[in-house]
Amino acid sequence: MKIIISNSSTDPIYEQISSQIKSMIIKGELHVGDSLPSIRGLARDLQVSVITTKRAYEELEKEGFIETMQGKGSFVAMQNKGLLKEKKLKIIEDKLLEVVKESRLLGIDYNEIEEMLKILFEEV
C-alpha cells in the first residue's frame, strides 16, 4: 500500500492518510476483507506519529470504510454499493466545485468549461 505524505499540503497528515486509503477502497484497489498495516507499522513506514495513524484509522472506521478487530488488526469493511456510489459522486462534486470557483475567479464562463470537459472526456 503506497501512501504519500506531502509536507506542502494544507491538509493535516491524518487526513492525507485517510483520504488516500479511502480512495484506494473506492477505486477497488483495496477489497473487502483486505488487511491494513498495523497502526504502528504504518506510522513507522511513513515516519509519522502513531497518534497520527491512529486518528486516520479512527476516521476511516467512523466513516465505515474499515473495521478494527481487537488483537487482529484493521480490515476493509463491507461497503454498501449505493453508499459507495454516493461517496464517489461526492468526490467528483467537490472537485467540480473547485473548478467552478476557480473558473469564476479567472473569468471563464460555463460554456468554456463545458467545452473543456467535452475535450477531456474524448481524450481520456
Stockholm file with secondary structure:
# STOCKHOLM 1.0

chainA/1-124         MKIIISNSSTDPIYEQISSQIKSMIIKGELHVGDSLPSIRGLARDLQVSVITTKRAYEELEKEGFIETMQGKGSFVAMQNKGLLKEKKLKIIEDKLLEVVKESRLLGIDYNEIEEMLKILFEEV
#=GR chainA/1-124 SS CCCCCCTTCSSCHHHHHHHHHHHHHHTTSSCTTCBCCCHHHHHHHHTCCHHHHHHHHHHHHHTTSEEEETTTEEEECCCCHHHHHHHHHHHHHHHHHHHHHHHHHHTCCHHHHHHHHHHHHHHC
#=GC SS_cons         CCCCCCTTCSSCHHHHHHHHHHHHHHTTSSCTTCBCCCHHHHHHHHTCCHHHHHHHHHHHHHTTSEEEETTTEEEECCCCHHHHHHHHHHHHHHHHHHHHHHHHHHTCCHHHHHHHHHHHHHHC
//
